[in-house]
Amino acid sequence: MEEERRLGESVEDEELPLASTRHIWFEYDNQNDILYINFGTDLEDADDERLLENDIVLRIKNGRVVSMTVFDFSKKIQRDIL
């Protein structure tokens, strides 16, 4: 089964570094149960996006992950979020 999808194409066993581990910030959308994780000080425009099979979207710029979007976050951690 495909682990990652990029524009309809399978991408397997590819490791992508994070844009920054010095500045990581989170934002949670309680109404839609979505967790946004951003790496860096600002929101950066991505030149690529990848949808993983577990409903996580990676936003990539210059071969580095600049943000992740985690859909159905509370279900993934099996907890109620206040």
Secondary structure, 3 states (H helix, E strand, C coil): CCCEEECCEECCCCCCCECCCCCEEEEEECCCCEEEEEECCCCCCCCEEEEECCCEEEEEECCEEEEEEEECHHHHHCCCCC
